[in-house]
Amino acid sequence: MKPSSEDHLQKITSYNIIEDDFPHNIDFWQYHQDVKLIHIKEGKYLNIPKNGQIGTDNDKIILIGPGLSHYWKLNKDRLISEEKFWNTEIKVLQFRDNFWGEEFLDIPENQALKEMLNKAKKGLVVSGATKDCVAKLLGMTCFARGPKRIMLLIEILTLIAQSNEISEIAPEGEDNFWPNGREDERIRNVIDFTHSNYKRKISLKEVADLVHLSPQYFCKFFKRNAGITYTTFLNEIRIGHACRLLVKKRVNIYMVAIESGYHNFGYFYKCFNKITGISPCKYQQLFLKNSRKFA
């Protein structure tokens, strides 16, 4: 599975609406150039490197701009306490900030929109009455057709731009963009390589050689740019794949470990429990117990 860096938007529409209610534990890292308006209603949270977890409590609306890396994780505390990992609900409205033309945001009437979208490059959390209004409009976009779709999007963005119930995810002055220039290319190469090869053994030297660094310096380089160690990153990708196998293919747990890149079952079990909070067997049992929801 490769990270989401390509153009996701369908050519026949100006923006996409994605609804997710399936209990994958970890989705792949995303660092594409789209703007995303995300409503985390229940069950998961958004993880942004260097800034941690957003939406660990339910009902959050987040606007993130281009280049802000992120990935989804299941709220494992909820999984352990309630055993309801199937209760996940997320809506994502995804668009390019120039789909309406290069000059649209430069006209005087749209300066507030332009400033707000620029702030979204560091991530914005929408709260209070604004959140409730945006959630309602976001639901309406799922059924809108024709020009009404564009009108609803502009209405949503205008509400956010004019609201005082907005807070930035990133600390003031902190740069949350992917690194520029050569470092940008290096980190993307590492992520692409890892998503293409996580099912086999990957040595630290192999991945360090990929970006022409020593293993010791590579570890510092990756943590500085990703906010986590490379080992953690690799394990989260592998365990995310294991979760999908457990609920989709329902194969033997030992084979799940092998197909996810683990040849030491004890280490797989340890990593799975650390990341999800429960054992692979328990994870599969919880899904099977409630499989009718996804039949």
C-alpha positions in Angstrom: 0.0 0.0 0.0 1.4 3.4 -0.9 1.0 6.7 0.8 -1.7 9.1 -0.4 0.3 11.6 -2.4 -1.5 11.3 -5.7 -4.5 13.4 -7.0 -7.5 11.8 -5.3 -10.2 14.0 -6.9 -12.5 12.6 -9.5 -12.4 14.5 -12.8 -16.2 14.8 -13.0 -16.6 16.7 -9.7 -14.8 19.6 -8.1 -14.5 17.9 -4.7 -15.0 14.6 -3.1 -17.0 13.5 0.0 -15.7 10.4 1.7 -17.5 8.6 4.5 -15.7 6.1 6.6 -17.3 3.8 9.2 -15.1 0.7 8.9 -12.8 -0.2 11.8 -9.4 -0.2 10.2 -6.9 0.6 12.9 -4.3 2.6 11.0 -4.5 4.2 7.6 -1.6 5.1 5.5 0.2 8.4 5.9 -1.2 11.1 3.7 0.7 14.2 2.4 -1.1 15.2 -0.7 -1.8 18.7 -1.9 -5.6 18.8 -1.2 -7.5 20.7 1.4 -9.5 18.5 3.8 -12.5 19.3 6.0 -12.8 16.4 8.4 -15.7 15.6 10.7 -14.6 13.0 13.3 -17.9 12.0 14.7 -17.0 8.9 16.6 -14.3 6.3 17.1 -11.1 7.5 15.5 -8.6 10.3 15.8 -6.3 12.1 13.5 -2.6 11.9 14.2 -0.4 14.8 13.0 3.4 14.3 13.4 5.0 16.8 15.8 1.5 17.7 17.1 0.0 14.5 18.3 -3.6 13.3 18.4 -6.5 15.4 17.3 -10.1 14.3 18.0 -9.5 11.8 20.8 -12.9 12.8 22.1 -15.8 12.5 19.7 -17.3 15.1 17.4 -14.4 17.2 16.1 -14.2 19.2 12.9 -10.8 19.9 11.5 -9.6 21.7 8.4 -6.1 20.8 7.2 -4.3 22.4 4.2 -1.9 21.0 1.7 1.3 19.4 2.8 0.3 18.7 6.4 1.1 15.0 6.9 -1.5 13.0 8.8 -2.9 9.6 9.3 -5.9 7.9 11.0 -5.8 5.8 14.1 -8.5 4.0 16.0 -9.1 5.4 19.5 -7.7 2.3 21.3 -8.8 3.6 24.8 -12.4 3.4 23.6 -11.7 0.0 22.1 -10.5 -1.4 25.4 -13.1 0.3 27.6 -16.2 -0.2 25.5 -15.3 -3.0 23.1 -17.1 -1.0 20.3 -14.3 -0.5 17.8 -17.0 -0.9 15.1 -18.5 2.5 16.1 -16.5 4.7 13.8 -17.9 7.6 11.7 -15.9 10.1 9.7 -16.8 12.4 6.9 -14.1 14.0 4.7 -14.6 16.8 2.2 -11.5 17.0 0.0 -10.7 19.6 -2.7 -7.9 21.5 -4.4 -7.7 25.2 -3.3 -7.5 26.3 -6.9 -10.3 24.2 -8.4 -12.4 27.4 -8.8 -9.6 29.1 -10.8 -6.3 30.7 -10.0 -7.8 34.2 -9.5 -10.9 33.4 -7.4 -9.2 33.8 -4.1 -7.6 37.1 -5.2 -10.8 39.1 -5.6 -11.4 41.5 -2.7 -14.6 39.7 -1.5 -12.6 36.5 -0.9 -9.6 37.8 1.1 -11.0 36.3 4.3 -11.3 32.9 2.6 -7.7 33.2 1.3 -6.3 34.0 4.7 -8.3 31.2 6.4 -7.1 28.6 3.8 -3.5 29.8 4.4 -3.9 29.3 8.1 -5.3 25.8 7.4 -1.8 24.8 6.3 -1.0 24.4 10.0 -4.4 22.8 10.8 -7.6 24.4 12.3 -10.0 23.0 14.8 -13.6 24.3 14.5 -15.6 24.5 17.8 -18.9 25.6 19.3 -21.9 26.7 17.3 -19.7 27.0 14.1 -18.9 23.3 14.4 -22.6 22.4 14.6 -23.4 24.5 11.5 -20.5 23.2 9.5 -21.4 19.6 10.4 -25.0 20.2 9.2 -23.8 21.7 5.9 -21.2 19.0 5.4 -24.0 16.4 5.7 -26.0 18.3 3.0 -23.1 18.2 0.6 -23.4 14.4 0.5 -26.7 14.7 -1.4 -26.2 18.0 -3.3 -25.8 18.1 -7.1 -24.8 20.7 -9.6 -24.0 24.3 -8.5 -25.5 23.6 -5.1 -22.4 21.6 -4.2 -20.2 24.6 -4.9 -22.5 26.9 -3.0 -22.5 24.7 0.1 -18.7 24.5 0.0 -18.3 28.2 -0.2 -20.9 28.6 2.6 -18.9 26.2 4.8 -15.6 27.9 4.2 -17.2 31.4 4.8 -18.6 30.3 8.1 -15.1 29.1 9.2 -13.4 32.2 7.9 -15.8 34.5 9.8 -15.9 32.5 13.0 -14.0 33.3 16.2 -14.5 29.7 17.3 -11.4 28.5 15.4 -8.0 27.4 16.9 -4.8 26.4 15.3 -3.5 22.9 15.8 0.1 23.8 15.5 1.8 25.8 18.2 2.5 29.4 17.2 5.6 29.7 15.1 6.0 25.9 14.6 6.5 24.7 11.0 4.4 21.7 10.3 5.0 21.5 6.6 6.9 18.6 5.1 10.5 19.8 4.8 11.4 21.6 1.6 13.9 20.8 -1.1 16.2 17.9 -0.7 14.8 16.8 2.7 11.3 16.8 1.2 12.4 14.4 -1.5 14.2 12.2 1.0 11.4 11.8 3.5 8.9 11.1 0.7 11.3 8.4 -0.7 11.5 6.8 2.7 7.7 6.7 3.1 7.1 5.4 -0.5 9.8 2.7 -0.1 8.3 1.6 3.3 4.8 1.3 2.0 6.0 -0.7 -1.0 8.2 -3.1 1.1 6.8 -3.4 4.6 5.8 -7.0 4.0 9.5 -8.1 3.9 12.4 -7.5 6.2 13.8 -4.0 6.0 17.1 -3.2 7.7 17.9 0.2 9.0 21.0 0.3 6.8 18.9 -0.4 3.7 16.5 2.5 4.3 19.3 4.8 5.4 21.3 4.0 2.2 18.2 5.0 0.2 18.6 8.6 1.3 22.4 8.5 1.4 22.7 8.8 5.2 24.4 6.7 7.9 22.0 4.6 10.0 22.7 6.7 13.1 22.0 10.1 11.3 19.0 8.6 9.5 17.3 7.9 12.8 17.7 11.5 13.9 16.7 12.8 10.5 13.5 10.7 10.4 12.3 11.5 13.9 13.0 15.2 13.3 10.8 15.3 10.3 8.1 12.7 11.2 7.9 13.1 14.9 8.3 9.4 15.6 11.1 6.9 15.1 11.3 4.9 11.9 10.8 1.7 13.8 7.5 3.0 15.2 6.5 4.2 11.7 7.2 0.8 10.2 5.4 -1.1 12.9 2.3 1.1 12.7 2.1 0.4 8.9 2.5 -3.3 9.5 0.0 -3.5 12.3 -2.5 -1.4 10.2 -2.2 -4.0 7.5 -2.6 -6.8 10.0 -5.9 -5.2 11.2 -7.3 -5.2 7.7 -6.4 -8.8 7.2 -8.0 -9.8 10.5 -11.3 -8.3 9.7 -11.4 -8.7 5.9 -9.8 -12.0 5.1 -10.2 -13.5 8.5 -7.1 -15.7 8.0 -5.1 -17.5 10.6 -3.4 -15.1 13.0 0.0 -16.6 12.3 -0.4 -16.0 8.6 -1.5 -12.5 9.3 1.8 -11.9 11.1 3.8 -13.3 8.1 1.9 -11.4 5.5 2.4 -8.2 7.6 6.1 -8.5 7.6 6.6 -10.3 11.0 8.5 -13.6 11.1 8.7 -13.5 14.9 5.2 -14.2 16.2 6.1 -13.0 19.7 7.3 -9.7 18.4 4.2 -9.3 16.2 1.9 -10.0 19.2 3.8 -7.5 21.3 3.7 -4.8 18.6 0.0 -5.4 17.9 -0.9 -5.1 21.6 1.2 -2.0 22.0 -0.4 -0.2 19.1 -4.1 -1.3 19.4 -4.3 -2.0 23.1 -5.5 -5.5 22.6 -4.3 -8.8 21.2 -4.8 -9.9 17.5 -7.2 -12.6 18.7 -9.3 -10.2 20.7 -9.3 -7.7 17.8 -10.6 -10.4 15.4 -13.2 -11.6 18.0 -14.6 -8.1 18.4 -15.1 -7.8 14.7 -16.7 -11.2 14.3 -19.0 -10.5 17.2 -20.4 -7.5 15.3 -19.7 -8.5 11.7 -23.3 -8.1 10.6 -22.8 -4.3 10.6 -20.4 -4.7 7.7 -22.0 -7.6 5.9 
